[in-house]
Amino acid sequence: MSPRRRKLKKSKQRKASQKSNKVPPKKKQGDIYSEFGTFKEMLSELRANLTQSDERIQDLEIHVNLLTRLLTTLCVEKFGMRVGVLKRFMKRVEKEAIRDSQISHLEKLYKLSSHSMKKNRPPGSRSKTDPWDEIS
C-alpha cells in the first residue's frame, strides 16, 4: 500500500470514529413504542385520578357549604345569637385556625412534635397581646 492510501484510509477511519462518537446509540423501534405505550397508560391513569379528585373536591365543597349554613341557622335561630356576635366568633375561630396551622407548619419544619411544644408551655400563660396576631 502506498503512503497516500494509508493516509486516506486513516483519515476515513478517524472521520468514521468521530461520527460514531457524536451520534448516540440508536434504540430499537420496539423499545420506543413499548415505552410510549407505558407512558400513554400512565397518562390515562392520571387523567382518571384527576377527574375522581375533582369530583371529591366538589362534593367536599358542597358539604362544607351545607354545614356552614346549618351551623349559622342553628346559632341564630335556636341559640339566639345575634349576627354580629356570630361574626366576631367566626373571626376568632379563623385566627385560631391560622395560628394552629402556622404552629403545625413550624413543627414540621423543625421536626418537633406537638406534645413537646405543649410540655414547654406552662398552663395559663396566655398573654393579652398574642404575638401570633402580629405575625399573621
C-alpha positions in Angstrom: 0.0 0.0 0.0 1.2 3.4 -0.8 1.6 6.1 1.9 -1.0 8.2 0.3 -3.6 5.3 0.5 -2.6 4.7 4.1 -3.3 8.4 5.0 -6.6 8.3 3.2 -7.6 5.1 5.0 -6.6 6.5 8.4 -8.5 9.8 7.8 -11.6 7.8 6.8 -11.3 5.8 9.9 -10.9 8.9 12.1 -14.0 10.5 10.4 -16.0 7.3 11.0 -14.9 7.1 14.6 -15.8 10.8 15.2 -19.2 10.3 13.6 -19.9 7.3 15.8 -18.8 9.2 18.9 -21.2 12.1 18.2 -24.3 10.1 17.4 -25.9 8.4 20.4 -26.6 4.7 20.1 -29.9 4.1 18.4 -32.6 2.3 20.3 -34.7 -0.4 18.8 -38.0 0.8 17.5 -39.8 -1.8 19.6 -38.3 -0.3 22.8 -39.5 3.2 21.9 -43.0 2.0 21.1 -43.3 0.0 24.3 -42.1 3.0 26.4 -44.6 5.2 24.6 -47.3 2.7 25.3 -46.5 2.6 29.0 -46.4 6.4 29.0 -49.9 6.5 27.5 -51.2 4.1 30.1 -49.8 6.2 32.9 -51.3 9.3 31.4 -54.7 7.8 31.2 -54.5 6.7 34.8 -53.5 10.2 35.9 -56.5 11.6 34.0 -58.8 9.2 35.7 -57.4 10.1 39.1 -57.7 13.8 38.3 -61.4 13.5 37.4 -62.0 11.5 40.6 -60.2 14.0 42.7 -62.1 16.9 41.1 -65.4 15.1 41.9 -64.4 14.5 45.5 -63.3 18.2 46.0 -66.7 19.3 44.6 -68.5 17.0 47.0 -66.5 18.3 49.9 -67.2 21.9 48.9 -70.9 21.2 48.9 -70.8 19.5 52.3 -68.8 22.4 53.8 -71.3 24.9 52.4 -74.3 22.9 53.8 -72.6 22.5 57.2 -71.9 26.3 57.3 -75.5 27.1 56.6 -76.7 24.6 59.1 -74.4 26.0 61.8 -75.4 29.6 61.1 -79.1 28.7 61.2 -78.7 26.9 64.5 -76.7 29.7 66.1 -79.1 32.4 65.0 -82.5 30.8 65.3 -82.1 28.1 68.0 -79.3 29.5 70.3 -80.5 33.1 69.9 -77.1 34.5 68.9 -77.0 37.9 67.2 -75.4 38.1 63.8 -72.7 40.5 65.0 -71.7 38.1 67.8 -71.6 35.2 65.4 -69.3 37.2 63.0 -66.9 38.0 65.8 -66.9 34.4 66.9 -66.2 33.2 63.4 -63.3 35.7 63.0 -61.8 34.5 66.3 -62.1 30.9 65.1 -60.4 31.8 61.8 -57.5 33.5 63.7 -57.0 30.5 65.9 -57.1 28.1 62.9 -54.4 30.2 61.2 -52.3 30.3 64.3 -52.7 26.5 64.7 -51.7 25.9 61.1 -48.7 28.2 61.5 -47.6 26.3 64.6 -48.0 22.9 62.9 -46.1 24.2 59.9 -43.2 25.3 62.1 -43.3 21.9 63.9 -43.0 20.2 60.6 -40.1 22.4 59.6 -38.2 21.8 62.8 -39.4 18.3 63.2 -40.8 18.9 66.6 -43.8 17.1 68.0 -46.8 19.0 69.2 -46.5 17.1 72.5 -43.1 18.6 73.3 -44.4 22.1 72.5 -47.3 21.7 74.9 -45.0 20.5 77.7 -42.7 23.5 77.5 -45.6 26.0 77.8 -46.9 26.4 81.3 -50.7 26.4 81.7 -52.5 29.8 81.8 -49.5 31.7 80.4 -51.5 33.2 77.5 -51.0 36.9 77.3 -53.5 39.5 76.3 -51.4 40.6 73.3 -50.7 37.4 71.4 -47.5 37.6 69.2 -49.1 35.4 66.6 -51.7 38.2 65.8 -48.8 40.4 64.8 -47.2 37.8 62.6 -50.4 36.8 60.7 
